[in-house]
């Protein structure tokens, strides 16, 4: 029983994080047709800032990380993607790759490509005991942050006028504009949200590993992209479910695989993803189109 | 005149879709533009709505001429600004947000409104006017029938509080009885003082309710006499045999 609960906690904590990343990616894609590969730098830059500000009080460190994620996302939108608005998706993809590499090189030049360490979140490694279980503090904090953020985002998207406008714009951007939705505001909002999602990922990754390299955002980005593709690139809800599914499948594989094949866990996970995409290339939860009705 | 279009041209690279058309629509009047597919009808309407001047279309679409609403220039303004000036569109194919609920579709249309209280009251009035929407407020809009989706598209456009309503093929894909209903709604809207620019392939039916009719072919407008001669000309043009003359 104990172990089942521990596995469930693992699945929720990693799934929640993937879901958050996937939501950020899917939102910028829905609004501006950009698969923003530079989202990995929205993780990496706040991570380095966490290292620099680590001696400060934790809430301040977290605030700096999130604000830096938002600012960087808005700068990307303003200077890299806005001038390219209307370009085809391949151009946008290449542009986001260029932005990603550019920022990586700058950080590499400034901080070096060697791994750096920080003890931010070091105090979270001891366990909390309840009901005879020992759960790592870090897990509790991680689940807390990701779930609170996910739930507030879902509340925002579902219940507020601006959130509903954002979802409408993700479905049919031009039509939303023809109904008076201010396009520039919605695009900036989507980027800001992706910045928040990425910086929260940075906080969790730094607290978990305590180690930083200029490419630290690439692995989480890859998982986010996979979650988004599984869920359906254009479905915000699908991205969230895709993220959680990936978290759950990944934990199930790590638990059920015998020692030998365990080292192929990631390969197996992506094999499952490939099979899903062969069966449903549009993703599991691709958006329904307006049905032709008479 | 509320809407005045002068020498409007729309080109897609070397292809000239609209070649210098002029038209006007006043409050409480329906003007219909009829014509075959590809004649430039939708391009005209979308240009008035601001869709062709979006930054994303820069370089792909060239627009010339002038469009004035109550003397104010519309051409070159963004689509969301044009909505705030009082122009709303029900586009071809309805383009409802299928995965959003009916209520959320209506909520999007309130984006352009500052008078939240009035918008709320108008939304209740619209739900009364279109009861099918009221009973489906929490259902995904994609689950509505075609006629109900058209009602939603019209209600959504009305919620932006337009002075000029642009309707692009509102009868397309609808059953004949539903088409009758949609045309009745359009007439009621005109009678309430709205200016309406109506595009229809269902030419004869559109001409019956319109105050003035224009035939758009090869990117140019020709006014159609609403009497027997005009209808004969139209019938000959479309190859329709039975002509219903009022």
Interface residues (C-beta under 8 A of the other chain):
Chain A: X85 X86 X161 X164 X165 X167 X168 X171 X172 X174 X175 X176 X177 X178 X179 X180 X181 X182 X183 X235 X287 X288 X289 X290 X291 X292 X293 X294
Chain B: X49 X50 X51 X54 X55 X56 X57 X58 X59 X60 X78 X79 X80 X83 X84 X88 X89 X91 X93 X94 X95 X96 X97 X98 X99 X100 X104 X105 X107 X108 X109 X110 X111 X112 X113 X140 X141 X142 X143 X144 X145 X146 X147 X149 X156 X157 X160 X173 X174 X175 X178
